[in-house]
Amino acid sequence: MRPEALFSLFKPLQTLPGVGPRLAVLLEKLVGAHVVDLIWHLPVGIVDRSHQPRISGIEPGRLVTVTVVVEAHQPAARAGLPSRVRCADETGTLDLVFFHARGDWLQKQLPVGSTRVVSGRAEFYHGQPQIAHPDLIVDPAEFDPSAAVEPVYGMTAGLAPKTLAKIMTAALSSAPDLPEWLDGPLKAREGWADWREALMTAHSPQSLAELDPQSPARQRLAYDELLAGQLALALIRRAQRRLKGRELKGDGRLRSAIEARLPYRLTNAQQGSLAEIFADMAAPARMLRLLQGDVGSGKTVVALLAMLAAVEAGTQAALMAPTEILARQHLETLAPMLEGSGVRLEILTGRDKGKAREALLARLAAGEIDILVGTHAVFQDDVAFADLGLAVVDEQHRFGVHQRLQLSGKGSAVDMLVMTATPIPRTLTLTAYGDMEVSRLTEKPPGRQPVKTIVLPSTRLGEVVSAISRKRAEGARIYWVCPLVDESEQMDLAAATDRQVMLEAEFGPGVGLIHGKMKAADKDKVMADFAAGHLWMLVATTVIEVGVNVPEATVMVIEHAERFGLAQLHQLRGRVGRGSGESTCLLVYDGQPGETAKARLRIMRETEDGFVIAEEDLRLRGAGDVLGTKQSGLPQFRLADLAEHTPLLEIARDDARLILKMDGELQSDRGKALRTLLYLFERDAAVRYLRSG
């Protein structure tokens, strides 16, 4: 149950004075449905009305606040001209200028003979000071000079700043005093105020410095959010560990036979990751491990050896991929490695129908399939395993957590290995995957050469075409990726189609086209033709970003490279350099790229290390965009900024671990306050993992 102290914060916004149905819709669009959503909406700027000169001291271009007497009204002489209101103080006169203002409204706001405090941006017209459409007109009795600095909030169309300010004041007044959940020495060391005081300070900044994420009030609130997240993950992780698992220990016969066949030795990183995975599988608790490996770091081999350990122990294994192209590719990679080993390998995708599908499902349920490679089709209710021991999920961020659970429900105490080729910054690993153990593959298999990266302007496209002509003569296979045009798939498609026509006119047949709007079977056919060498060039949208493996492809051209994120550029470049030949990536930019785009292109030229690139991507773009938050399952932070608050995240993680060690069921005074914190940040699900929660 949510603590009573929080009831006022979780009321609908319509319970606030002045919020009717129309305003509620606008506010919900801006922040969310509850009062708490509004108080998390922190100011993004300030309006400083503290410069209060006499009229004679007004400087053009400055925001001024002046106390004046209204002398005369001069209505608009004709349509299109402004109305003017002449005002004065003892040092001079000032005109207030209004376009399209109703005369009666002006008379009411500024009666002749009245004194008013007026604020706005000053300018001069024919030597006379004026303020066009002042944003503040009040009676001096209503103006508090000490509150001259006003917060500015992010807005939505149809909502007036004054209206939002009024509603925000009401929302903040309903914020209760809450028991302290912070560690006393930490709070004292950082100089942080109590929660409510920090909230009020954050909403009434007196200077630009107080808008900074590193200001004490904002740090305190960010830490609260991060601590709630880390504590929730720690509780979930502990609950996972308490779930009964089973000990999967193989005798190593299949693994050693396959390893002996490999044309290379496993890297130290692969061996280390496998040791961690095998130890997890042999332990009585369930495994939940994330395997992070850069493009081409050899994750598939690690996954295969893990699955063989499950098969040796007498159970089945499943390997899930997000797309059919990827699933078929895994099959093509694994089948030759398993040839002659006696391990029975099959694939199940959405394309399998009718009798063939029924026969495959019957064999799976009878235990006649050892390893099943599949897509989302495996989640269907009629797919049953005889005894699923290990589930491997590839490209985790394309699957939600609920799908992970669905898959683990296909067996009893299923071990789970989750893989991603998207290098995730350490910070995001802590927030998105804090419920998992993490293994990292940081080396590339022997024999892989670095990809030479060249950055050049689109004015030199002719040279690129000539260079491609030379490479073609050497027998190279080439990717040509077309731009994201304003995030519009239609326009992406047009750009790719036009480019394919142009290149085919230049080079003749052998130039294929692949894009996201094609049917799965057509995409597979084009990819197969490119892999087999029937096509020597593939013009593509970003559909080839993940997982496509053609070791013979050695050239990658990316047009409008300035429009892509770092992680995406890195993934695309990873499509070449997969064989032993020398590979090149040409990043072609258009016009004058902005500072961030320039920084991205520079980083791409300087490093191939996916983890370095991921950290830079986080710094340049912020957390929400690094994995594409929509499909990544990443927690959305309202107060914390991961690029700014990384050190706080580290502290929060250690704090959460210590809390569970000292007060596992959150029963102490601080423990009870921490339960309130979990509810405050809507981590209610984690409270259910407390024995008395």
C-alpha positions as CSV (number, residue, x, y, z in Angstrom):
1,M,0.0,0.0,0.0
2,R,1.2,3.5,-0.9
3,P,2.0,5.4,2.4
4,E,-0.6,7.9,3.4
5,A,2.0,10.7,3.4
6,L,2.1,10.5,-0.4
7,F,-1.7,10.5,-1.1
8,S,-1.7,14.2,-1.9
9,L,1.1,13.8,-4.5
10,F,-0.7,10.9,-6.4
11,K,-4.0,12.8,-6.8
12,P,-5.1,13.6,-10.3
13,L,-4.0,17.0,-11.5
14,Q,-7.7,18.0,-11.7
15,T,-7.9,18.1,-7.9
16,L,-5.6,21.2,-8.0
17,P,-7.4,24.6,-7.9
18,G,-8.0,26.1,-11.3
19,V,-7.4,22.8,-13.3
20,G,-10.4,21.9,-15.3
21,P,-10.8,19.2,-18.0
22,R,-9.2,21.3,-20.8
23,L,-6.1,22.3,-18.7
24,A,-5.8,18.7,-17.3
25,V,-5.4,17.4,-20.9
26,L,-2.7,20.0,-21.7
27,L,-0.8,19.3,-18.4
28,E,-1.0,15.6,-18.9
29,K,0.5,16.0,-22.3
30,L,3.3,18.0,-20.8
31,V,4.1,16.1,-17.6
32,G,1.8,13.2,-16.8
33,A,-1.5,12.7,-14.9
34,H,-0.6,13.3,-11.2
35,V,0.5,16.1,-9.0
36,V,3.8,14.3,-8.4
37,D,4.5,14.5,-12.2
38,L,4.1,18.2,-12.1
39,I,6.5,18.7,-9.2
40,W,9.2,16.7,-11.1
41,H,8.9,19.3,-13.9
42,L,11.8,21.5,-12.9
43,P,12.5,25.0,-14.3
44,V,14.7,25.2,-17.4
45,G,15.5,29.0,-17.1
46,I,14.8,32.2,-15.2
47,V,13.4,35.6,-15.8
48,D,15.4,38.1,-13.7
49,R,13.3,41.3,-13.0
50,S,15.8,42.6,-10.5
51,H,17.1,45.3,-12.8
52,Q,14.8,48.2,-11.8
53,P,16.2,51.5,-13.2
54,R,14.4,54.9,-13.5
55,I,13.2,55.7,-17.0
56,S,16.3,57.9,-17.7
57,G,18.6,55.0,-16.9
58,I,17.0,52.5,-19.3
59,E,19.4,50.8,-21.7
60,P,18.1,49.2,-25.0
61,G,17.9,45.4,-25.2
62,R,17.8,44.9,-21.4
63,L,14.9,43.3,-19.4
64,V,13.8,46.2,-17.2
65,T,11.2,46.5,-14.4
66,V,10.0,50.1,-13.9
67,T,7.5,51.8,-11.6
68,V,5.5,54.4,-13.6
69,V,2.4,56.6,-13.6
70,V,0.0,56.1,-16.5
71,E,-0.5,59.5,-18.3
72,A,-2.4,58.9,-21.6
73,H,-3.8,56.4,-24.0
74,Q,-3.2,56.8,-27.8
75,P,-5.4,54.2,-29.7
76,A,-4.2,52.7,-33.0
77,A,-4.7,55.3,-35.8
78,R,-5.6,52.6,-38.3
79,A,-5.4,48.8,-38.7
80,G,-1.9,47.5,-38.5
81,L,-0.6,50.2,-36.3
82,P,-0.1,49.7,-32.5
83,S,-1.9,51.3,-29.6
84,R,0.4,53.3,-27.3
85,V,0.1,54.1,-23.6
86,R,2.3,57.0,-22.4
87,C,3.8,56.5,-18.9
88,A,6.2,58.5,-16.8
89,D,8.3,58.8,-13.7
90,E,10.1,61.9,-12.3
91,T,13.1,61.2,-14.8
92,G,11.3,60.9,-18.1
93,T,8.5,59.2,-20.2
94,L,8.1,55.7,-21.6
95,D,5.7,54.2,-24.1
96,L,4.0,50.8,-23.7
97,V,3.2,49.5,-27.2
98,F,0.5,47.0,-28.0
99,F,-0.5,45.4,-31.3
100,H,-4.1,44.1,-31.7
101,A,-5.0,44.9,-28.1
102,R,-8.6,45.7,-27.2
103,G,-9.0,49.3,-25.9
104,D,-11.2,48.3,-23.0
105,W,-8.6,45.7,-21.8
106,L,-5.9,48.4,-21.9
107,Q,-8.0,50.9,-20.0
108,K,-8.7,48.2,-17.3
109,Q,-5.1,47.2,-17.0
110,L,-3.6,50.7,-17.2
111,P,-6.2,53.3,-16.0
112,V,-5.0,56.9,-16.5
113,G,-3.5,58.3,-13.3
114,S,-2.7,54.9,-11.8
115,T,0.8,53.7,-10.7
116,R,1.9,50.4,-12.2
117,V,5.0,48.2,-12.0
118,V,5.8,47.2,-15.7
119,S,8.4,44.8,-16.9
120,G,9.7,43.7,-20.3
121,R,12.4,44.1,-22.9
122,A,13.3,47.8,-23.5
123,E,14.0,49.3,-26.9
124,F,14.2,52.9,-28.4
125,Y,12.0,54.3,-31.2
126,H,12.9,57.7,-32.6
127,G,14.9,58.3,-29.4
128,Q,11.9,57.5,-27.1
129,P,12.2,54.4,-24.7
130,Q,9.4,51.9,-25.2
131,I,8.4,48.3,-24.1
132,A,6.4,46.3,-26.6
133,H,3.8,44.0,-24.9
134,P,5.2,44.0,-21.4
135,D,5.0,40.6,-19.8
136,L,4.2,42.0,-16.3
137,I,1.8,44.8,-15.4
138,V,0.8,44.9,-11.7
139,D,-0.2,47.2,-9.0
140,P,2.9,48.1,-6.8
141,A,1.1,46.5,-3.8
142,E,1.1,43.1,-5.6
143,F,4.8,43.3,-6.6
144,D,7.3,41.7,-4.3
145,P,10.8,43.1,-5.2
146,S,12.4,40.2,-3.4
147,A,10.7,37.7,-5.7
148,A,12.0,39.5,-8.8
149,V,13.5,36.3,-10.2
150,E,10.9,34.0,-11.8
151,P,11.3,30.4,-12.9
152,V,10.8,29.5,-16.6
153,Y,9.3,26.1,-17.4
154,G,9.2,23.9,-20.5
155,M,5.7,24.5,-22.0
156,T,3.2,23.0,-24.4
157,A,1.0,24.8,-26.9
158,G,-2.2,26.3,-25.4
159,L,-0.8,26.6,-21.8
160,A,0.2,30.1,-20.6
161,P,3.3,30.5,-18.4
162,K,1.3,32.5,-15.8
163,T,-1.3,29.7,-15.6
164,L,1.4,27.0,-15.2
165,A,3.1,29.1,-12.5
166,K,-0.1,29.4,-10.5
167,I,-0.8,25.6,-10.8
168,M,2.8,24.8,-9.9
169,T,2.5,26.9,-6.7
170,A,-0.6,24.9,-5.7
171,A,1.1,21.6,-6.5
172,L,4.2,22.5,-4.4
173,S,2.1,23.5,-1.5
174,S,0.7,20.0,-1.4
175,A,4.2,18.5,-1.1
176,P,4.5,16.9,2.4
177,D,7.4,16.8,4.8
178,L,8.7,13.2,4.4
179,P,10.9,11.1,6.7
180,E,14.6,11.3,5.8
181,W,15.8,8.3,3.7
182,L,19.3,9.6,3.1
183,D,22.4,8.3,4.9
184,G,23.2,11.0,7.5
185,P,26.9,11.3,6.9
186,L,26.4,11.5,3.1
187,K,23.8,14.2,3.4
188,A,26.1,16.2,5.7
189,R,29.1,15.7,3.5
190,E,27.3,16.9,0.3
191,G,25.5,19.8,2.2
192,W,22.1,18.6,1.0
193,A,18.9,20.0,2.5
194,D,15.8,17.9,3.4
195,W,13.7,16.6,0.5
196,R,10.9,19.2,0.7
197,E,13.4,22.1,1.1
198,A,15.5,20.9,-1.9
199,L,12.3,20.6,-4.0
200,M,11.2,24.2,-3.1
201,T,14.8,25.5,-3.8
202,A,14.9,23.7,-7.2
203,H,11.6,25.4,-8.2
204,S,12.6,28.9,-7.1
205,P,16.1,29.4,-8.6
206,Q,17.6,32.8,-7.9
207,S,20.5,32.6,-10.4
208,L,21.6,30.6,-13.4
209,A,24.0,28.6,-11.2
210,E,20.9,27.2,-9.3
211,L,19.6,25.7,-12.6
212,D,22.9,23.7,-12.9
213,P,22.5,19.9,-12.5
214,Q,25.4,20.2,-10.0
215,S,23.6,22.7,-7.7
216,P,23.0,21.1,-4.2
217,A,19.2,21.1,-4.5
218,R,19.2,19.4,-8.0
219,Q,21.9,16.9,-6.9
220,R,19.8,15.9,-3.9
221,L,16.7,15.3,-6.0
222,A,18.7,13.4,-8.6
223,Y,20.3,11.2,-6.0
224,D,16.8,10.4,-4.5
225,E,15.7,9.2,-7.9
226,L,18.9,7.2,-8.6
227,L,18.8,5.6,-5.1
228,A,15.1,4.6,-5.7
229,G,16.1,3.0,-9.0
230,Q,19.2,1.2,-7.6
231,L,17.3,0.0,-4.5
232,A,14.5,-1.4,-6.7
233,L,17.0,-3.2,-8.9
234,A,18.8,-4.6,-5.9
235,L,15.6,-6.0,-4.5
236,I,14.6,-7.5,-7.8
237,R,18.0,-9.0,-8.2
238,R,18.0,-10.5,-4.7
239,A,14.5,-12.0,-5.4
240,Q,15.9,-13.5,-8.7
241,R,18.7,-15.1,-6.7
242,R,16.3,-16.5,-4.2
243,L,14.4,-18.2,-7.0
244,K,15.3,-21.8,-7.0
245,G,17.5,-22.6,-10.0
246,R,19.1,-25.9,-10.9
247,E,22.7,-26.9,-11.3
248,L,23.6,-27.4,-15.0
249,K,27.0,-29.1,-15.1
250,G,28.1,-30.7,-18.4
251,D,31.0,-33.1,-18.8
252,G,32.6,-30.8,-21.4
253,R,32.8,-33.4,-24.2
254,L,30.8,-31.3,-26.7
255,R,32.5,-28.0,-25.8
256,S,36.0,-29.4,-26.1
257,A,35.2,-31.0,-29.5
258,I,33.7,-27.8,-30.9
259,E,36.5,-25.6,-29.4
260,A,39.2,-27.9,-31.0
261,R,37.5,-27.3,-34.4
262,L,37.6,-23.5,-34.2
263,P,40.1,-21.9,-36.6
264,Y,41.4,-19.6,-33.8
265,R,42.0,-19.6,-30.1
266,L,39.3,-18.0,-27.9
267,T,40.3,-14.5,-26.7
268,N,41.1,-14.0,-23.0
269,A,37.8,-12.0,-22.7
270,Q,35.8,-14.9,-24.2
271,Q,37.5,-17.4,-21.9
272,G,36.8,-15.2,-18.9
273,S,33.1,-14.6,-19.8
274,L,32.6,-18.4,-20.4
275,A,34.1,-19.1,-16.9
276,E,31.6,-16.7,-15.4
277,I,28.7,-18.2,-17.4
278,F,29.6,-21.8,-16.6
279,A,29.9,-21.0,-12.8
280,D,26.5,-19.3,-12.9
281,M,24.9,-22.3,-14.7
282,A,26.5,-24.8,-12.2
283,A,25.2,-22.8,-9.2
284,P,21.9,-23.6,-7.5
285,A,20.5,-20.1,-8.2
286,R,19.1,-19.0,-11.6
287,M,21.5,-17.3,-14.0
288,L,20.6,-13.8,-15.3
289,R,23.7,-12.5,-17.1
290,L,24.3,-9.8,-19.7
291,L,27.0,-10.4,-22.2
292,Q,28.1,-7.2,-23.8
293,G,30.4,-7.5,-26.8
294,D,31.3,-5.0,-29.4
295,V,30.6,-5.8,-33.1
296,G,32.8,-8.8,-34.1
297,S,34.0,-9.6,-30.6
298,G,32.8,-13.2,-30.8
299,K,29.6,-13.4,-28.8
300,T,28.0,-16.1,-30.9
301,V,30.8,-18.6,-30.1
302,V,30.4,-17.8,-26.4
303,A,26.6,-18.3,-26.7
304,L,27.1,-21.6,-28.5
305,L,29.5,-23.0,-25.9
306,A,27.1,-21.9,-23.1
307,M,24.2,-23.7,-25.0
308,L,26.4,-26.9,-25.3
309,A,27.0,-26.9,-21.6
310,A,23.1,-27.0,-21.2
311,V,22.9,-29.8,-23.8
312,E,25.7,-31.8,-22.0
313,A,23.6,-31.5,-18.8
314,G,20.7,-33.2,-20.6
315,T,18.5,-30.1,-21.2
316,Q,17.6,-28.0,-24.2
317,A,18.8,-24.5,-25.2
318,A,17.1,-21.6,-27.2
319,L,18.7,-18.7,-29.0
320,M,16.3,-15.8,-29.6
321,A,17.0,-13.1,-32.3
322,P,14.8,-10.0,-32.9
323,T,14.5,-10.5,-36.7
324,E,14.3,-13.3,-39.1
325,I,17.5,-12.2,-41.0
326,L,19.4,-12.4,-37.7
327,A,17.9,-15.8,-36.7
328,R,18.7,-17.3,-40.1
329,Q,22.2,-15.9,-39.9
330,H,22.7,-17.5,-36.4
331,L,21.6,-20.8,-37.9
332,E,24.1,-20.5,-40.8
333,T,26.9,-19.7,-38.3
334,L,26.1,-22.5,-35.9
335,A,25.2,-25.3,-38.3
336,P,28.7,-25.8,-39.8
337,M,30.3,-25.6,-36.3
338,L,27.9,-28.4,-35.0
339,E,28.2,-30.6,-38.1
340,G,29.0,-34.2,-37.0
341,S,28.6,-33.4,-33.3
342,G,25.3,-35.2,-32.9
343,V,23.7,-31.9,-31.6
344,R,20.3,-31.4,-33.2
345,L,19.8,-27.8,-34.3
346,E,16.5,-26.3,-35.7
347,I,15.0,-22.9,-36.4
348,L,11.5,-21.6,-35.8
349,T,10.3,-18.3,-37.3
350,G,7.0,-16.7,-38.1
351,R,7.3,-18.0,-41.6
352,D,6.9,-21.6,-40.5
353,K,3.3,-22.7,-41.0
354,G,1.1,-25.8,-41.2
355,K,2.3,-29.4,-41.1
356,A,6.1,-28.5,-41.1
357,R,5.6,-26.3,-38.0
358,E,3.5,-28.9,-36.2
359,A,6.1,-31.6,-36.9
360,L,8.9,-29.3,-35.6
361,L,6.9,-28.5,-32.4
362,A,6.2,-32.2,-31.8
363,R,10.0,-32.9,-32.0
364,L,10.8,-30.0,-29.7
365,A,8.2,-31.2,-27.1
366,A,9.6,-34.7,-27.3
367,G,13.2,-33.5,-26.6
368,E,14.4,-34.4,-30.1
369,I,15.8,-30.9,-30.7
370,D,18.7,-29.8,-28.6
371,I,19.1,-26.2,-29.7
372,L,16.3,-24.1,-31.1
373,V,17.1,-20.8,-32.9
374,G,14.1,-18.6,-33.2
375,T,12.4,-15.2,-33.4
376,H,9.3,-13.8,-31.5
377,A,7.5,-16.9,-32.8
378,V,9.0,-18.9,-29.9
379,F,6.9,-16.9,-27.5
380,Q,3.7,-18.4,-28.8
381,D,1.7,-20.5,-26.4
382,D,1.8,-23.7,-28.4
383,V,5.6,-23.7,-28.4
384,A,6.6,-26.2,-25.6
385,F,10.1,-27.6,-24.8
386,A,10.7,-31.0,-23.3
387,D,13.2,-29.4,-20.8
388,L,14.5,-25.9,-21.5
389,G,17.7,-25.3,-19.4
390,L,19.2,-22.2,-21.0
391,A,17.6,-19.3,-23.0
392,V,19.9,-16.9,-24.9
393,V,18.4,-13.6,-26.0
394,D,20.3,-11.7,-28.7
395,E,20.1,-7.9,-29.0
396,Q,18.3,-7.5,-25.6
397,H,17.2,-3.9,-26.2
398,R,14.8,-5.1,-29.0
399,F,13.0,-7.3,-26.4
400,G,11.1,-6.1,-23.4
401,V,11.7,-7.5,-19.9
402,H,8.2,-9.2,-20.0
403,Q,9.4,-11.1,-23.1
404,R,12.5,-12.2,-21.2
405,L,10.2,-13.5,-18.4
406,Q,7.9,-15.2,-21.0
407,L,10.8,-17.1,-22.3
408,S,12.1,-18.2,-18.9
409,G,8.5,-19.5,-18.3
410,K,8.9,-22.0,-21.1
411,G,10.9,-24.3,-18.7
412,S,11.6,-24.9,-15.0
413,A,14.2,-22.6,-13.5
414,V,15.6,-21.5,-16.9
415,D,19.0,-19.9,-16.9
416,M,19.1,-16.7,-19.0
417,L,22.0,-15.2,-21.0
418,V,21.2,-11.9,-22.6
419,M,23.5,-10.5,-25.3
420,T,23.9,-7.1,-26.9
421,A,26.2,-5.8,-29.6
422,T,25.3,-2.2,-28.7
423,P,28.1,-1.2,-26.3
424,I,26.3,0.3,-23.4
425,P,28.0,2.9,-21.2
426,R,28.7,1.6,-17.7
427,T,26.2,4.2,-16.4
428,L,23.4,2.8,-18.5
429,T,24.4,-0.8,-17.7
430,L,23.8,0.1,-14.0
431,T,20.4,1.7,-14.6
432,A,19.0,-0.5,-17.3
433,Y,20.5,-3.9,-16.4
434,G,21.2,-3.5,-12.7
435,D,19.3,-6.7,-12.1
436,M,21.9,-8.7,-14.1
437,E,25.4,-9.8,-13.7
438,V,27.5,-8.4,-16.5
439,S,30.3,-10.0,-18.6
440,R,32.1,-7.9,-21.3
441,L,34.0,-9.0,-24.4
442,T,36.6,-6.2,-24.9
443,E,38.8,-7.9,-27.5
444,K,38.4,-8.8,-31.2
445,P,39.2,-12.3,-32.4
446,P,42.7,-12.7,-33.8
447,G,43.2,-11.8,-37.5
448,R,40.7,-9.0,-37.6
449,Q,42.2,-5.8,-39.0
450,P,41.1,-2.3,-37.9
451,V,38.7,-0.5,-40.3
452,K,40.3,2.6,-41.9
453,T,37.8,5.5,-41.4
454,I,37.8,8.5,-43.8
455,V,35.6,11.6,-43.3
456,L,34.9,13.7,-46.4
457,P,32.4,16.3,-47.7
458,S,29.7,15.4,-50.2
459,T,31.3,17.7,-52.7
460,R,33.8,14.9,-53.2
461,L,31.2,12.2,-54.0
462,G,32.7,11.9,-57.5
463,E,36.0,10.7,-55.9
464,V,34.1,8.2,-53.8
465,V,32.5,6.7,-57.0
466,S,35.9,6.5,-58.7
467,A,37.4,4.8,-55.6
468,I,34.6,2.3,-55.6
469,S,35.2,1.5,-59.2
470,R,38.8,0.6,-58.3
471,K,37.7,-1.5,-55.3
472,R,35.2,-3.4,-57.5
473,A,38.0,-4.3,-59.9
474,E,39.8,-5.9,-56.9
475,G,36.7,-8.0,-56.2
476,A,35.5,-6.1,-53.1
477,R,31.9,-6.1,-51.9
478,I,30.4,-2.8,-50.9
479,Y,27.7,-1.4,-48.7
480,W,26.3,2.1,-49.5
481,V,24.1,3.4,-46.7
482,C,21.7,6.2,-47.4
483,P,20.7,9.0,-45.0
484,L,18.0,9.3,-42.5
485,V,16.1,12.1,-44.0
486,D,14.2,13.9,-41.3
487,E,13.4,10.6,-39.7
488,S,10.9,9.8,-42.5
489,E,10.9,6.3,-43.7
490,Q,9.2,7.4,-47.0
491,M,12.0,9.8,-47.7
492,D,14.7,7.4,-46.6
493,L,13.3,5.0,-49.1
494,A,13.3,7.6,-51.9
495,A,16.9,8.5,-51.1
496,A,18.0,4.9,-51.2
497,T,16.0,4.1,-54.4
498,D,17.4,7.2,-56.2
499,R,21.0,6.3,-55.2
500,Q,20.6,2.7,-56.3
501,V,19.3,3.9,-59.8
502,M,22.3,6.3,-60.0
503,L,24.8,3.7,-59.1
504,E,23.3,1.1,-61.4
505,A,23.5,3.6,-64.2
506,E,27.1,4.2,-63.4
507,F,28.2,0.6,-62.9
508,G,25.6,-1.6,-64.6
509,P,23.9,-4.7,-62.9
510,G,24.9,-6.1,-59.5
511,V,23.7,-3.2,-57.4
512,G,21.0,-4.4,-54.9
513,L,18.6,-2.4,-52.7
514,I,17.3,-3.2,-49.3
515,H,15.1,-1.2,-47.0
516,G,12.7,-1.6,-44.0
517,K,9.5,-1.5,-46.1
518,M,10.4,-4.7,-48.0
519,K,8.8,-8.1,-47.0
520,A,11.0,-10.3,-44.8
521,A,11.3,-12.9,-47.6
522,D,12.5,-10.2,-50.1
523,K,15.0,-8.8,-47.6
524,D,16.4,-12.3,-47.0
525,K,16.7,-12.9,-50.7
526,V,18.6,-9.7,-51.4
527,M,20.9,-10.3,-48.4
528,A,21.5,-13.9,-49.6
529,D,22.4,-12.7,-53.1
530,F,24.8,-10.1,-51.6
531,A,26.4,-12.8,-49.3
532,A,26.7,-15.2,-52.2
533,G,28.3,-12.6,-54.5
534,H,25.5,-12.4,-57.0
535,L,25.3,-8.7,-56.0
536,W,28.6,-6.8,-55.4
537,M,27.0,-3.7,-54.0
538,L,24.2,-3.2,-51.6
539,V,22.4,0.2,-51.3
540,A,20.6,0.2,-48.0
541,T,18.8,2.2,-45.4
542,T,19.8,1.5,-41.7
543,V,18.0,-1.9,-41.9
544,I,21.5,-3.5,-42.1
545,E,22.6,-1.9,-38.8
546,V,22.3,-5.0,-36.7
547,G,23.8,-8.4,-37.2
548,V,24.2,-8.9,-40.9
549,N,27.4,-10.9,-41.5
550,V,29.2,-10.8,-44.9
551,P,32.9,-11.2,-44.2
552,E,33.7,-10.4,-47.9
553,A,32.3,-6.9,-47.6
554,T,35.2,-4.5,-47.1
555,V,33.9,-1.0,-48.0
556,M,31.1,0.9,-46.2
557,V,30.0,4.3,-47.6
558,I,27.6,6.3,-45.2
559,E,26.0,9.3,-46.8
560,H,24.9,12.2,-44.6
561,A,26.9,10.7,-41.8
562,E,26.3,13.9,-39.8
563,R,22.7,12.9,-39.3
564,F,23.5,9.6,-37.5
565,G,24.1,9.0,-33.8
566,L,27.5,7.7,-32.8
567,A,26.1,4.3,-31.8
568,Q,24.5,3.9,-35.1
569,L,27.6,4.9,-37.1
570,H,29.6,2.4,-35.0
571,Q,27.1,-0.4,-35.7
572,L,27.1,0.4,-39.4
573,R,30.9,0.5,-39.6
574,G,30.9,-2.9,-37.8
575,R,29.3,-4.5,-41.0
576,V,32.8,-4.3,-42.6
577,G,36.1,-5.5,-41.2
578,R,34.6,-9.0,-40.4
579,G,37.1,-10.9,-42.5
580,S,40.9,-10.9,-42.7
581,G,41.0,-8.3,-45.5
582,E,41.6,-4.6,-45.1
583,S,38.4,-2.6,-44.8
584,T,37.5,1.1,-45.3
585,C,34.5,3.2,-44.0
586,L,33.8,6.5,-45.8
587,L,31.8,8.9,-43.8
588,V,30.3,11.5,-46.2
589,Y,28.9,14.6,-44.7
590,D,26.8,17.4,-46.2
591,G,27.1,21.2,-45.8
592,Q,28.3,22.6,-42.6
593,P,27.7,20.1,-39.7
594,G,27.0,21.5,-36.2
595,E,29.5,21.1,-33.3
596,T,27.9,17.8,-32.0
597,A,28.0,16.3,-35.5
598,K,31.6,17.3,-36.0
599,A,32.5,15.8,-32.6
600,R,30.8,12.5,-33.6
601,L,32.7,12.3,-36.9
602,R,36.0,13.1,-35.1
603,I,35.4,10.3,-32.5
604,M,34.6,7.8,-35.3
605,R,37.9,8.7,-37.1
606,E,39.9,8.4,-33.8
607,T,38.6,5.1,-32.3
608,E,37.0,1.8,-33.0
609,D,36.5,0.9,-29.3
610,G,32.7,0.6,-29.0
611,F,32.8,1.2,-25.2
612,V,34.7,4.5,-25.7
613,I,32.2,5.5,-28.4
614,A,29.2,4.6,-26.2
615,E,30.5,6.8,-23.3
616,E,31.1,9.7,-25.8
617,D,27.6,9.1,-27.2
618,L,26.1,9.4,-23.7
619,R,28.0,12.7,-23.1
620,L,26.9,14.2,-26.5
621,R,23.3,13.0,-26.5
622,G,22.2,12.2,-23.0
623,A,20.8,8.9,-21.8
624,G,17.4,8.9,-23.4
625,D,18.7,8.7,-27.0
626,V,21.6,6.3,-26.6
627,L,19.6,3.2,-27.0
628,G,16.5,4.8,-28.4
629,T,14.6,4.9,-25.2
630,K,11.3,3.9,-26.8
631,Q,12.4,0.3,-27.5
632,S,15.2,0.0,-25.0
633,G,13.2,-0.5,-21.8
634,L,15.5,2.1,-20.2
635,P,14.1,3.8,-17.1
636,Q,13.0,7.4,-17.9
637,F,14.7,9.8,-15.5
638,R,12.8,13.0,-14.5
639,L,15.4,14.6,-12.2
640,A,18.7,12.7,-12.8
641,D,20.8,13.4,-15.9
642,L,23.1,10.4,-16.4
643,A,25.7,12.3,-18.3
644,E,25.9,14.8,-15.4
645,H,25.2,12.6,-12.4
646,T,27.3,9.5,-13.0
647,P,29.2,9.8,-9.7
648,L,25.9,10.0,-7.8
649,L,24.8,6.8,-9.6
650,E,27.9,4.9,-8.3
651,I,27.2,6.1,-4.8
652,A,23.5,5.1,-5.0
653,R,24.5,1.6,-6.2
654,D,26.9,1.1,-3.2
655,D,24.3,2.6,-0.9
656,A,21.6,0.3,-2.1
657,R,23.8,-2.8,-1.6
658,L,24.7,-1.7,1.9
659,I,21.1,-1.0,2.8
660,L,20.1,-4.5,1.9
661,K,23.0,-6.0,3.8
662,M,22.2,-4.1,7.0
663,D,18.4,-3.9,6.8
664,G,17.3,-6.5,4.2
665,E,13.6,-6.1,4.8
666,L,13.7,-2.3,5.3
667,Q,12.3,-2.4,8.9
668,S,14.5,0.2,10.6
669,D,13.4,3.9,10.7
670,R,15.5,4.6,7.7
671,G,14.3,1.4,6.1
672,K,10.6,2.6,6.4
673,A,11.6,6.0,5.0
674,L,13.2,4.1,2.0
675,R,9.9,2.3,1.4
676,T,8.3,5.8,1.1
677,L,11.1,6.7,-1.4
678,L,10.3,3.6,-3.5
679,Y,6.6,4.6,-3.7
680,L,7.5,8.2,-4.3
681,F,9.3,7.2,-7.5
682,E,6.7,4.6,-8.4
683,R,8.9,1.6,-7.8
684,D,6.0,-0.1,-6.1
685,A,6.8,-3.4,-7.8
686,A,10.1,-3.6,-5.9
687,V,8.3,-3.3,-2.5
688,R,6.5,-6.6,-3.3
689,Y,9.9,-8.3,-3.0
690,L,10.1,-7.4,0.7
691,R,9.0,-10.2,2.9
692,S,6.7,-8.0,4.9
693,G,5.9,-5.6,2.0
